[in-house]
Amino acid sequence: MPHRTFFWFILPSLLAMLLFIAAPIASVIVQSVHQQHEQVLRVVENRGPFGITTSTTIDQEATQALRDAEPMGRFVGLAIYRDRAHLAFDEVAAAWNGTDGIAAFAGRLMNLPFYRALIFTLVYTALVTPFTILLGLAIALGVNGLPRMLRGPTIFVSLLPMIVTPLVGSLVLYWMIDAEGILGHAIQVLAGDPTLSLKASTPLTWATLIVYGVWHHAPFAFIVYYAGLQTVPHETMEAAMVDGASRWERIRYVVVPHLAPLTVFIALIQLMDNFRVFEPIVGFSAGANASSLSYNIYQDLRGEIALFNSAAATSVLTILGVAILLAPVLVRTWRDFNAKRGH
């Protein structure tokens, strides 16, 4: 295709990406290096029968005039990124110098809001992503092996966790794991501990959120894999059967390699989605035991005074985190693509 034709072909897509992706990200970056103006205070002298007293009041007019003159706030550079609510360089250095082991250092990091959210986000992403892929592949293989008349109803039931709105699904499970819910009470009976609560313990809360994440995302992996299974060459499968390959060997040496590009696609989508985990924490009311980067942004914006600059800084760090997570997969995909072109 001539370069001129290619340019006009992709121009609408480029404009849309600049307008809806690049411009908002640039706006967030600019917001993250500005801090809202503080309120202007005024000292007022009050003369009374017992002498002169002073009081401090907020000068609303001066405060509003200052905010009107500089709507973005005052420029503070990268100071917001270094404060205690974000990267907290000083606090991290003090924790490193004041502890003897990694466990103690990690424990002190958990007292810093950004690192507490980052650790949960990474654990959630690292566990939910592979288990989602494995469970989705297992469901797809199982459904693909069913008689044709049973596949439709089974596919519908398998997709229900993805059809249900995430917030509604998490609320349903939240009620089920309550001490009086069917799951919560069953776990108490199995453990022999009537006081056991999945909501009160931080490790159990994390485990609940991770199980919910796998349950909610597995249908997406399942439907992608199921579509991919319909493209597996019959000749190759028949040749493997003639050679005496067992079902497990056919899956390992024929099906899994054939579905490898889909696995990369699912991994990319899941890494991005799981790194932005938010709805389960709200639905399970788990903010006391688990927080994520997205949940921190939500907390910054829902207070009495919205902290736009803090939310913007966390958003930028989240974008950087997603980029770092995706980089190895994208680099490997690019190398595989170039290798195939070389052949």
VMD Tcl script that draws the C-alpha trace (Angstrom):
set ca {
  {0.00 0.00 0.00}
  {1.45 3.43 -0.88}
  {2.52 5.54 2.11}
  {0.10 8.33 1.23}
  {-2.86 5.93 1.07}
  {-1.79 4.28 4.33}
  {-1.54 7.68 6.04}
  {-5.09 8.70 5.07}
  {-6.30 5.22 6.04}
  {-5.02 5.42 9.60}
  {-5.58 9.18 10.12}
  {-9.07 8.81 11.69}
  {-7.74 6.21 14.13}
  {-4.76 8.40 15.03}
  {-7.00 11.41 15.67}
  {-9.33 9.33 17.85}
  {-6.36 7.98 19.85}
  {-4.96 11.48 20.35}
  {-8.35 12.83 21.43}
  {-9.54 10.01 23.68}
  {-6.28 8.48 24.95}
  {-3.27 10.78 24.63}
  {-5.03 14.02 25.63}
  {-6.60 12.64 28.86}
  {-3.28 11.06 29.88}
  {-1.46 14.35 29.25}
  {-4.11 16.16 31.29}
  {-3.65 13.74 34.21}
  {0.15 14.17 34.08}
  {-0.18 17.97 34.18}
  {-2.66 17.77 37.06}
  {-0.32 15.51 39.03}
  {2.42 18.16 39.22}
  {0.08 20.87 40.51}
  {-1.33 21.18 44.01}
  {-4.57 22.82 44.96}
  {-4.29 26.25 46.55}
  {-4.65 26.31 50.28}
  {-7.35 28.46 51.81}
  {-6.37 32.06 52.49}
  {-6.57 32.81 56.20}
  {-7.17 36.23 57.70}
  {-6.50 37.32 61.26}
  {-9.26 39.58 62.62}
  {-8.93 41.79 65.68}
  {-12.02 42.05 67.86}
  {-12.22 44.95 70.32}
  {-14.44 44.31 73.31}
  {-14.96 45.49 76.87}
  {-12.24 43.09 78.04}
  {-9.62 44.13 75.52}
  {-8.55 43.08 72.06}
  {-8.84 39.48 70.95}
  {-7.82 37.94 67.65}
  {-9.47 35.20 65.62}
  {-8.58 33.49 62.38}
  {-11.12 33.15 59.58}
  {-11.06 31.90 56.01}
  {-11.03 34.70 53.45}
  {-13.48 33.18 50.99}
  {-13.16 35.96 48.42}
  {-9.36 35.86 48.37}
  {-9.38 32.05 48.21}
  {-11.81 32.04 45.31}
  {-9.87 34.78 43.50}
  {-6.67 32.75 43.86}
  {-8.34 29.61 42.52}
  {-9.90 31.53 39.63}
  {-6.52 33.00 38.71}
  {-4.80 29.58 38.72}
  {-7.42 26.83 38.27}
  {-4.78 24.10 38.06}
  {-3.31 25.08 41.42}
  {0.32 25.87 42.15}
  {3.12 24.03 40.41}
  {4.96 21.66 42.80}
  {6.77 19.43 40.32}
  {7.34 15.87 41.50}
  {6.81 16.64 45.18}
  {3.46 14.81 45.20}
  {5.11 11.63 43.91}
  {7.62 11.75 46.79}
  {5.14 12.37 49.60}
  {3.97 9.76 52.11}
  {0.79 8.95 50.19}
  {2.74 7.85 47.11}
  {6.33 6.70 46.63}
  {7.37 7.95 50.10}
  {11.12 7.84 49.45}
  {12.04 9.14 52.92}
  {9.75 6.68 54.72}
  {10.98 3.76 52.61}
  {14.62 4.66 53.33}
  {13.86 4.93 57.05}
  {12.10 1.54 56.99}
  {15.03 -0.08 55.17}
  {17.59 1.34 57.58}
  {15.51 0.54 60.65}
  {14.78 -3.13 59.98}
  {16.96 -6.24 59.88}
  {14.99 -8.53 57.55}
  {12.83 -8.47 54.46}
  {9.74 -9.54 56.43}
  {10.06 -6.63 58.85}
  {10.72 -4.25 55.96}
  {7.64 -5.51 54.11}
  {5.62 -5.11 57.29}
  {6.61 -1.46 57.55}
  {5.85 -0.93 53.86}
  {2.31 -2.16 54.56}
  {1.86 0.93 56.74}
  {2.35 3.17 53.71}
  {-0.88 3.58 51.70}
  {0.67 3.41 48.23}
  {2.78 0.32 48.92}
  {-0.06 -1.41 50.78}
  {-2.22 -0.92 47.69}
  {0.61 -1.87 45.32}
  {1.39 -5.13 47.16}
  {-2.25 -6.24 47.10}
  {-2.58 -5.21 43.45}
  {0.50 -7.23 42.45}
  {-0.57 -10.29 44.47}
  {-4.06 -10.12 42.99}
  {-2.70 -9.75 39.44}
  {-0.07 -12.48 39.87}
  {-2.60 -15.05 41.12}
  {-5.81 -14.19 39.30}
  {-4.24 -13.98 35.82}
  {-2.73 -17.52 35.60}
  {-5.61 -19.19 37.44}
  {-8.08 -17.46 35.12}
  {-6.22 -18.78 32.09}
  {-5.99 -22.32 33.47}
  {-9.64 -22.45 34.58}
  {-10.85 -20.93 31.30}
  {-8.87 -23.53 29.31}
  {-10.18 -26.38 31.49}
  {-13.80 -25.25 31.06}
  {-13.34 -24.85 27.30}
  {-11.87 -28.34 26.97}
  {-14.67 -29.78 29.08}
  {-17.45 -28.04 27.15}
  {-15.84 -28.93 23.82}
  {-15.98 -32.59 24.80}
  {-19.70 -32.54 25.65}
  {-22.42 -33.83 23.28}
  {-23.56 -31.05 20.95}
  {-27.06 -30.79 22.49}
  {-25.59 -30.02 25.93}
  {-23.10 -27.39 24.81}
  {-25.57 -24.48 24.48}
  {-26.99 -24.64 28.03}
  {-23.51 -25.32 29.47}
  {-22.01 -22.31 27.68}
  {-24.82 -20.09 28.96}
  {-24.31 -21.21 32.57}
  {-20.53 -20.84 32.23}
  {-20.89 -17.25 31.04}
  {-23.13 -16.15 33.92}
  {-20.27 -14.80 36.10}
  {-19.25 -12.51 33.24}
  {-22.83 -11.50 32.40}
  {-23.60 -10.42 35.95}
  {-22.49 -6.86 36.70}
  {-19.24 -7.01 38.74}
  {-20.65 -4.93 41.57}
  {-23.80 -7.07 41.78}
  {-21.82 -10.29 41.61}
  {-19.48 -9.20 44.39}
  {-22.45 -8.13 46.55}
  {-24.09 -11.54 46.08}
  {-20.90 -13.31 47.15}
  {-20.45 -10.80 49.99}
  {-23.79 -11.90 51.43}
  {-22.97 -15.57 50.84}
  {-19.71 -15.38 52.81}
  {-21.32 -13.54 55.71}
  {-21.39 -15.45 58.99}
  {-25.09 -16.10 58.39}
  {-24.63 -16.78 54.66}
  {-24.46 -20.26 53.18}
  {-20.73 -20.18 52.42}
  {-19.68 -18.34 55.55}
  {-21.62 -20.69 57.83}
  {-20.39 -23.78 55.95}
  {-16.77 -22.68 56.39}
  {-17.35 -22.11 60.10}
  {-18.74 -25.65 60.42}
  {-15.87 -27.19 58.44}
  {-13.26 -25.29 60.43}
  {-15.01 -25.97 63.74}
  {-14.73 -22.28 64.63}
  {-18.06 -20.44 65.04}
  {-16.25 -17.10 65.27}
  {-14.38 -17.49 61.97}
  {-15.14 -14.60 59.63}
  {-13.89 -14.20 56.07}
  {-14.39 -10.46 56.37}
  {-12.44 -9.81 59.56}
  {-9.13 -11.40 58.56}
  {-6.80 -9.71 56.07}
  {-5.45 -12.99 54.55}
  {-8.97 -14.45 54.25}
  {-10.24 -11.21 52.71}
  {-7.43 -11.31 50.15}
  {-8.19 -14.97 49.40}
  {-11.90 -14.17 48.98}
  {-11.16 -11.34 46.56}
  {-8.77 -13.52 44.55}
  {-11.29 -16.38 44.31}
  {-13.94 -13.91 43.22}
  {-11.55 -12.48 40.60}
  {-10.89 -15.92 39.11}
  {-14.62 -16.75 39.17}
  {-15.53 -13.50 37.45}
  {-12.83 -13.48 34.75}
  {-12.71 -17.19 33.87}
  {-15.72 -17.01 31.45}
  {-13.82 -14.54 29.26}
  {-10.87 -16.92 28.95}
  {-13.29 -19.81 28.43}
  {-15.16 -18.23 25.53}
  {-11.93 -17.18 23.78}
  {-10.42 -20.65 24.18}
  {-13.65 -22.34 23.10}
  {-13.65 -20.31 19.88}
  {-10.00 -21.25 19.37}
  {-10.71 -24.95 19.87}
  {-13.03 -24.89 16.86}
  {-10.01 -24.02 14.69}
  {-7.76 -26.89 15.78}
  {-6.95 -28.89 12.58}
  {-8.79 -32.22 12.57}
  {-6.05 -33.79 10.47}
  {-3.43 -33.04 13.12}
  {-5.62 -34.43 15.90}
  {-6.38 -37.58 13.90}
  {-2.69 -38.07 13.12}
  {-1.87 -37.77 16.83}
  {-4.56 -40.36 17.65}
  {-3.20 -42.71 14.98}
  {0.25 -42.33 16.54}
  {-1.19 -43.46 19.86}
  {-1.16 -40.10 21.67}
  {-3.33 -40.03 24.77}
  {-5.89 -37.28 25.39}
  {-3.46 -35.46 27.70}
  {-0.65 -35.70 25.10}
  {-2.93 -34.35 22.35}
  {-3.81 -31.41 24.57}
  {-0.21 -30.77 25.54}
  {1.46 -31.12 22.14}
  {-1.31 -30.08 19.73}
  {-4.03 -28.01 21.40}
  {-1.95 -25.84 23.76}
  {0.62 -24.79 21.10}
  {-2.24 -24.05 18.68}
  {-3.90 -21.81 21.28}
  {-0.67 -20.03 22.29}
  {-1.53 -16.73 20.48}
  {-4.88 -16.69 22.28}
  {-3.11 -17.26 25.59}
  {-0.97 -14.18 24.94}
  {-4.09 -12.18 24.11}
  {-5.92 -13.32 27.27}
  {-2.85 -12.67 29.41}
  {-2.56 -9.11 28.11}
  {-6.23 -8.35 28.76}
  {-6.18 -9.96 32.19}
  {-2.99 -8.19 33.27}
  {-4.53 -4.83 32.43}
  {-7.87 -5.64 34.04}
  {-6.49 -7.20 37.18}
  {-3.98 -4.41 37.79}
  {-6.95 -2.02 37.94}
  {-8.92 -4.14 40.42}
  {-11.57 -1.99 42.07}
  {-15.15 -3.32 42.04}
  {-14.57 -6.35 44.31}
  {-13.09 -4.16 47.04}
  {-16.13 -1.89 46.99}
  {-18.61 -4.75 46.63}
  {-17.09 -6.72 49.50}
  {-16.61 -3.58 51.63}
  {-13.03 -4.79 51.99}
  {-11.32 -1.41 52.15}
  {-10.17 -2.02 55.74}
  {-8.21 -5.16 54.79}
  {-7.40 -4.63 51.12}
  {-6.86 -1.65 48.91}
  {-5.66 -1.27 45.36}
  {-4.25 1.61 43.34}
  {-7.66 2.19 41.74}
  {-9.30 2.12 45.17}
  {-6.82 4.75 46.40}
  {-7.82 6.99 43.49}
  {-11.46 6.50 44.44}
  {-10.70 7.39 48.05}
  {-8.87 10.56 46.99}
  {-11.86 11.75 44.99}
  {-14.70 10.84 47.35}
  {-13.58 12.80 50.43}
  {-15.01 16.09 51.59}
  {-12.22 17.79 49.66}
  {-11.38 15.97 46.44}
  {-7.62 15.50 46.11}
  {-7.32 15.75 42.34}
  {-3.55 16.04 42.35}
  {-3.11 12.95 44.55}
  {-5.56 10.98 42.41}
  {-3.75 12.13 39.26}
  {-0.35 11.08 40.64}
  {-1.69 7.62 41.55}
  {-3.24 7.36 38.09}
  {0.11 8.10 36.44}
  {1.83 5.50 38.62}
  {-0.89 2.99 37.71}
  {-0.35 3.62 34.00}
  {3.39 3.10 34.48}
  {2.70 -0.13 36.37}
  {0.51 -1.48 33.58}
  {3.16 -0.56 31.01}
  {5.87 -2.36 33.00}
  {3.69 -5.47 33.35}
  {2.87 -5.58 29.65}
  {6.37 -4.82 28.40}
  {7.80 -8.39 28.61}
  {4.77 -9.89 26.83}
  {4.80 -7.24 24.11}
  {8.56 -7.54 23.57}
  {8.31 -11.32 23.25}
  {5.37 -11.04 20.85}
  {7.32 -8.54 18.75}
  {10.34 -10.86 18.63}
  {8.16 -13.82 17.60}
  {6.58 -11.69 14.89}
  {9.97 -10.64 13.53}
  {11.22 -14.22 13.68}
  {8.27 -15.40 11.58}
  {8.88 -12.59 9.09}
  {12.52 -13.67 8.84}
  {11.47 -17.13 7.79}
}
mol new
graphics top color blue
foreach p $ca { graphics top sphere $p radius 0.5 }
foreach p [lrange $ca 0 end-1] q [lrange $ca 1 end] { graphics top cylinder $p $q radius 0.2 }
display resetview
